[in-house]
Amino acid sequence: MTQNPPDFPLRALFEAQHAASRAQVDVPLALRRDRLGRLRDLIETHADALSEAVEADFGVRSRSLTEAADLFVLRAGMGQLHKQLPRWMKRQRVSTPFYLLPARGYIQPQPLGVVGVIGPWNYPLQLTLGPAATALAAGNRVMLKPSELTPQSSALMASLVHQTFSAEEFCVVQGGIDVAQAFSQLPFDHLFFTGSTQVGRQVAAAAAANLTPTTLELGGKSPCILDASCDLRDAAIKIAHGKLLNAGQTCIAPDYVLLPKGMEAEFEAAYWAAATKLFPTFANNPDYASIVSERHHARLLTLVEEARKQGARVSGWDVPPADASTGRQLAPALLFDVPPDSRLMTEEIFGPVLPVLSYGSLDEAIATINARPRPLALYWFGRDDANRDKVLLRTVSGGVSVNDTLMHVAHEHLPFGGVGESGWGAYHGKVGFLRFTQQKPVLVQSNFSMGHLFYPPYGERFQRVTGLLKRWL
C-alpha cells in the first residue's frame, strides 16, 4: 500500500472514507480482526523506532516509560478487543413488554461510519492509537490527527499507518492548529478528542455545527485525599509515582493533596523519601522525562513563582531550577499554604509541582473538592472504610483509585472518561466499543399482533383495552 501524498486534501480523505463506510455498512468480524492485527503488527515491528521518536520529541523520555505507559497499554487493549469482538458484535435479544407480545426485539450493533481522533502529545502513542484501535474494532474508518508538539513520533506514525492501511481505512493527518481546526469541522460520525479543557470547548463548538457526536477526554485538578488512617509511606510512594511519571505530564496525575492538619511535616519527609527512591537524581536522569517544550517549562516556573510571591512555601527548590543546568528536566516541588485563588490552584498543572492543602475534617475536604469543577480522577488513601465510602458517595469524578494513583486507567473492564469540565463520554474495553457503535433497536412484529386494538377510530373498545392495561402496568 502506498503512502498518501503530503498534499492530499483533508476533505478528499474524509470523502473517500465516508463513501467507503456507506458502501460497506456491515463490516465482518474477519475484516475487523485483520485491521486490528495489522495495527498490532505495526506496533510490535516498529516498537523500538516509535519509542526512539517519542524520546526525540521530549528530549529526555525513557524508552522504558514509553513501553510501560504507551505500548503495554496498547497491547492489552488490542488483545481484549481481538478476544471479545465476536461476543460484542452479536445482536442482543431484549425482553418484550407483555402489551407488545408476541413481537420480539433485539439490538443490532453497527459501525457509526467515519471516526475522527485528535490526539495529545503527552502519551503520543497510547492516546492516539488506542482510540483508533477501538474505533477500527467497532468497524469504523478512522482519521487521526496527532499533536504537532511531538512531530517525530507523529511523522513516523503517519508513515507506518500509510504503509499498512489504505487511506479509505485508516489515515493520519499531520499539521498545526490550522489543520486541527479544519479537522474538527469535518462532519464525522463521531469525533474523539483528548487534550485540555480549553481546547476541548473549541472542538465541541466546531463539531456542534455538524451535529457531530463527541467524546472529550480532558483534564482538570485531580485530588488525592489522605485519611488519618492511611499508611503515610505507602501513600507517599504511590502519590510520588503518579505525580512524577512523565514528569507530571499525565491527565490523571495527582494535582493537589488534601492532608489532615498536623501531618504536613511527616508527609513532606515521606514524599521526598519516595521521590528520591524513584529518581535518585532528576537532572540528567534518563528515567525522568523532560517537560515537552520550553513554553510549558517556562509556564511551570511562572506558576510556582507566582504562588511563592502570594505566600506559598516551596519545598524542593532552594531557587527555581536554572535551564542551563537542568534543560527541561524540571525538578519536583511541593507547595504548602498555597492561596486558593492562585493559578496553581485554578489551572491544571501538568508538571511535577504538587500543592498540599490541610483540612480539619473530612467534610471540609469533601467541600473543597465539590467547590471546584469535577475532576477526571480522584485518589483516596486510608484504611477507614466508612470514610472511604463517604468520599466516594459525596464526590463525583471521572474515575477513582483507592490506595493508589493512576491504576484504574489500566483496568480494561473499567470505563475511562471525565465528567463536566473534565470531559464527557468514556472508552476502554466494551464501553469504548459501544462508544463507536450504533446500538440499533429492532422490533420484529408478529403476524398475531394485537396492535390494531390501538388504531382509531377510538371508542368503547379502545377504552376497555386501555382500562385493562392500566391495571396491569
ABEGO torsion letter per residue (X at the ends): XBBBBAABBAAAAAAAAAAAAAABABBBAAAAAAAAAAAAAAAAAAAAAAAAAAAAAAGBBBAAAAAAAAAAAAAAAAAAAAAAAAAAABBBBBBBBAAAOABBBBBBBBBAGBBBBBBBAABAAAAAAAAAAAAAAAGBBBBBBBBAABAAAAAAAAAAAAAABBAAABBBBBEBAAAAAAAAABBBABBBBBEBAAAAAAAAAAAAAAGBBBBBBBBEBBBBBBBAABBAAAAAAAAAAAAABGGGBBAABBABBBBBBGAAAAAAAAAAAAAAAABABABGBAABBBBABAAAAAAAAAAAAAAAAAGBBBBGBABBBBAAAAEABBBBBBBBGBBAABAAAABBAGBABBBBBBBABAAAAAAAAAABBBBABBBBBEABAAAAAAAAAABBBABBBBGBBGAAAABAABBBEBBEAAEBEBBEEAAAAAAABBBBBBBBBBAABAAAAABOBBBAAAAAAAAAAAAAX
